[in-house]
């Protein structure tokens, strides 16, 4: 019986999404270009979604998109100094900026984690802010 030698692990340590991704785009001088975003800590990232439904839920139903594989998206973003790709971002928070001047509100006496009637209608805005 022959002894098998293993030079490489046949499966990647960090599996990527299977198949093409849905990548948000914006109009550019020579057609559409992939949108780049910023992470909550200020790093630049390319964003992609595994389904058009997730993209629409995060960026709105009118957001244009194209299908790209993860390696293709990485090779598009790399010359711009962007090495991070965020797939299916879900985190949400309020955009960073100067505090708004509003009338004082009454204290909220709901338990921590209880659903609120107020909130953002654009959940992705909290995770990433548009870069340009």
C-alpha positions as CSV (number, residue, x, y, z in Angstrom):
1,X,0.0,0.0,0.0
2,X,1.4,3.4,-1.0
3,X,2.0,6.0,1.7
4,X,0.1,9.3,1.0
5,X,2.1,12.5,1.5
6,X,0.2,15.8,2.3
7,X,2.0,18.9,1.2
8,X,-1.0,21.2,1.6
9,X,-4.2,21.3,3.5
10,X,-6.9,20.5,0.9
11,X,-9.4,22.9,2.5
12,X,-8.7,26.5,3.3
13,X,-8.6,27.6,6.9
14,X,-11.0,30.5,6.2
15,X,-13.5,29.4,3.6
16,X,-14.9,32.2,1.5
17,X,-18.3,32.5,0.1
18,X,-19.1,30.1,-2.7
19,X,-19.9,31.6,-6.0
20,X,-20.2,35.2,-7.3
21,X,-21.1,38.0,-4.8
22,X,-23.5,40.9,-5.3
23,X,-21.2,44.0,-5.1
24,X,-22.7,47.5,-4.8
25,X,-21.6,49.9,-7.5
26,X,-21.9,53.6,-8.3
27,X,-21.6,55.5,-11.6
28,X,-18.0,56.4,-12.5
29,X,-16.3,58.2,-15.4
30,X,-15.9,55.0,-17.4
31,X,-19.0,53.1,-16.3
32,X,-19.9,51.6,-12.9
33,X,-17.3,51.2,-10.2
34,X,-17.4,49.2,-6.9
35,X,-18.4,51.3,-3.9
36,X,-15.8,51.3,-1.1
37,X,-16.8,51.9,2.5
38,X,-15.2,52.6,5.9
39,X,-15.4,50.3,8.9
40,X,-16.4,51.7,12.3
41,X,-12.8,52.2,13.2
42,X,-12.0,54.0,9.9
43,X,-10.4,51.4,7.8
44,X,-11.4,51.1,4.1
45,X,-13.2,48.0,3.0
46,X,-15.0,46.6,-0.1
47,X,-18.4,45.3,0.7
48,X,-20.3,42.4,-1.0
49,X,-23.4,40.4,-0.3
50,X,-24.3,36.8,-0.9
51,X,-27.9,37.6,-2.0
52,X,-29.5,40.6,-3.7
53,X,-32.1,40.6,-0.8
54,X,-29.3,41.2,1.8
55,X,-27.8,44.0,-0.4
56,X,-31.2,45.6,-0.8
57,X,-32.0,45.4,3.0
58,X,-28.7,47.1,3.8
59,X,-28.4,49.7,1.0
60,X,-31.9,50.1,-0.3
61,X,-33.8,48.6,-3.2
62,X,-32.5,51.1,-5.8
63,X,-28.8,50.3,-5.1
64,X,-27.2,49.1,-8.4
65,X,-25.0,46.0,-8.2
66,X,-22.8,43.7,-10.2
67,X,-21.8,40.1,-9.7
68,X,-18.1,39.5,-8.9
69,X,-16.2,36.7,-7.3
70,X,-14.3,37.5,-4.1
71,X,-10.9,37.3,-5.8
72,X,-12.1,39.6,-8.6
73,X,-13.4,42.2,-6.0
74,X,-10.1,42.0,-4.1
75,X,-8.1,42.6,-7.3
76,X,-10.2,45.6,-8.1
77,X,-9.8,47.1,-4.6
78,X,-6.1,46.2,-4.1
79,X,-4.6,49.0,-6.3
80,X,-6.6,51.5,-4.2
81,X,-5.0,50.3,-1.0
82,X,-8.0,48.3,0.1
83,X,-7.3,44.8,1.3
84,X,-10.3,44.1,3.4
85,X,-13.6,42.6,2.0
86,X,-16.6,42.6,4.2
87,X,-19.3,40.1,3.2
88,X,-22.9,40.4,4.4
89,X,-22.3,43.2,7.0
90,X,-25.1,43.2,9.6
91,X,-23.9,45.5,12.4
92,X,-25.8,48.8,12.8
93,X,-25.2,52.0,14.8
94,X,-25.7,55.7,14.4
95,X,-23.3,57.6,12.1
96,X,-20.5,59.4,13.9
97,X,-20.7,63.2,13.9
98,X,-21.5,66.2,16.0
99,X,-24.3,65.7,18.5
100,X,-27.7,66.9,17.2
101,X,-29.5,69.6,19.2
102,X,-32.9,68.2,20.1
103,X,-35.4,68.7,22.9
104,X,-34.7,66.6,26.0
105,X,-36.3,63.2,26.0
106,X,-38.0,61.4,28.9
107,X,-35.9,58.6,30.3
108,X,-36.4,55.2,28.7
109,X,-37.7,52.7,31.3
110,X,-37.7,49.7,29.0
111,X,-35.4,46.7,29.8
112,X,-32.0,46.6,28.2
113,X,-32.4,44.9,24.8
114,X,-36.1,45.5,24.5
115,X,-37.2,46.5,21.0
116,X,-37.5,50.2,20.2
117,X,-40.0,52.0,17.9
118,X,-37.1,54.3,16.8
119,X,-34.1,53.2,14.9
120,X,-32.2,53.5,11.7
121,X,-33.9,52.5,8.4
122,X,-30.5,52.0,6.9
123,X,-28.8,49.3,9.0
124,X,-25.6,49.3,7.0
125,X,-24.9,53.0,7.6
126,X,-23.8,52.2,11.2
127,X,-21.3,49.6,10.2
128,X,-19.8,51.4,7.3
129,X,-19.9,55.0,6.0
130,X,-19.6,55.8,2.3
131,X,-16.1,56.6,1.1
132,X,-16.6,59.4,-1.4
